[in-house]
Amino acid sequence: MRFDVVTLFPEMFRAMESGVTGRALRKGVAELHLWNPRDYTEDLHRTVDDRPYGGGPGMVMKVEPLKRALERARAAAPASRVVHLTPQGRRFHQGVAREMAQREGVILLAGRYEGIDERLVECCVDEEWSIGDYVLSGGELAAMVILDAVIRLLPGALGHEESAAQDSYMNGLLDFPQYTRPEELEGRRVPEVLRSGDHEAIRRWRLQQALGRTWLRRPELLARRRLSEEERELLEEYIQTHQGVAGSTPREE
Ligand SMILES: C[S@@+](CC[C@H](N)C(=O)[O-])C[C@H]1O[C@@H](n2cnc3c(N)ncnc32)[C@H](O)[C@@H]1O
């Protein structure tokens, strides 16, 4: 999959060279191309921002260099939609990452300052996504969040021993708790069932933990999901055994 990012800070994307994303880029599972609007300025000072009409604090990204950089990206990736990162966009989630992972590519547009000129949004942006209800200083981290979430879903990005399929949100539930050696840590033992070798019992325990955790931590996710009969029984049992135990009531937003 091809990713193009229009950004004033291309050097930030070196962070993508680590771990799963770095391996995927080296293997050619994903390609990353960076376009800096500053390279498309025409004045001596390479100006990329200007004062906002109407006054007020802060600066706004100038249209011309940004538009030229975007046009280059679009010419290089004609099949890609232009995605603007903004706190005013729809909230990004795993379902969107899965949908994006089916595409040939995306062009991510990272804002800075007070944001980009609205006319650029009107003419040239196909989608707007936010990574959460808070304001970052720039769209680069948001673009990297999307890059990471999408790249790890691409076929060949994760090794055999890793899997995205069981991760939180992939089946509408949070992930079950994970353990590794040692078997006992400061008096806390790994749940016995995980050492039993009984694959069916392990599957049921993990499913029950995933259901229980989702019920406790993100009850609204469960409300959106249709449960199978087995899942309903497992959740019922989880709720019964945890009722009255400290920290075992569903979390509220
Ligand atoms: C300081 S912010 C501008 C915020 C803008 N004045 C507003 O309140 O909507 C600068 C840039 O960071 C990016 N950004 C900030 N928060 C973001 C978020 N939650 N999701 C995606 N991008 C974000 C956007 O690209 C934005 O143009």
PDBQT file of the ligand as one rigid body, heavy atoms in Angstrom, charges set to zero:
ROOT
HETATM    1  C1  LIG A 301      -2.971  23.271  16.704  1.00  0.00    +0.000 C 
HETATM    2  S1  LIG A 301      -3.826  22.235  15.588  1.00  0.00    +0.000 S 
HETATM    3  C2  LIG A 301      -5.045  23.302  14.950  1.00  0.00    +0.000 C 
HETATM    4  C3  LIG A 301      -6.354  23.139  15.635  1.00  0.00    +0.000 C 
HETATM    5  C4  LIG A 301      -7.459  24.003  15.039  1.00  0.00    +0.000 C 
HETATM    6  N1  LIG A 301      -7.249  25.390  15.337  1.00  0.00    +0.000 N 
HETATM    7  C5  LIG A 301      -8.769  23.530  15.647  1.00  0.00    +0.000 C 
HETATM    8  O1  LIG A 301      -9.040  23.889  16.813  1.00  0.00    +0.000 OA
HETATM    9  O2  LIG A 301      -9.500  22.771  14.995  1.00  0.00    +0.000 OA
HETATM   10  C6  LIG A 301      -2.686  22.048  14.263  1.00  0.00    +0.000 C 
HETATM   11  C7  LIG A 301      -2.872  20.815  13.417  1.00  0.00    +0.000 C 
HETATM   12  O3  LIG A 301      -2.709  19.649  14.208  1.00  0.00    +0.000 OA
HETATM   13  C8  LIG A 301      -3.475  18.589  13.663  1.00  0.00    +0.000 C 
HETATM   14  N2  LIG A 301      -4.279  18.014  14.743  1.00  0.00    +0.000 N 
HETATM   15  C9  LIG A 301      -4.429  18.519  15.998  1.00  0.00    +0.000 A 
HETATM   16  N3  LIG A 301      -5.197  17.745  16.750  1.00  0.00    +0.000 NA
HETATM   17  C10 LIG A 301      -5.557  16.692  15.979  1.00  0.00    +0.000 A 
HETATM   18  C11 LIG A 301      -6.384  15.554  16.204  1.00  0.00    +0.000 A 
HETATM   19  N4  LIG A 301      -6.988  15.351  17.362  1.00  0.00    +0.000 N 
HETATM   20  N5  LIG A 301      -6.538  14.675  15.188  1.00  0.00    +0.000 NA
HETATM   21  C12 LIG A 301      -5.936  14.893  13.988  1.00  0.00    +0.000 A 
HETATM   22  N6  LIG A 301      -5.161  15.962  13.719  1.00  0.00    +0.000 NA
HETATM   23  C13 LIG A 301      -4.980  16.852  14.699  1.00  0.00    +0.000 A 
HETATM   24  C14 LIG A 301      -4.279  19.141  12.514  1.00  0.00    +0.000 C 
HETATM   25  O4  LIG A 301      -3.647  18.794  11.294  1.00  0.00    +0.000 OA
HETATM   26  C15 LIG A 301      -4.208  20.642  12.762  1.00  0.00    +0.000 C 
HETATM   27  O5  LIG A 301      -4.293  21.385  11.554  1.00  0.00    +0.000 OA
ENDROOT
TORSDOF 0
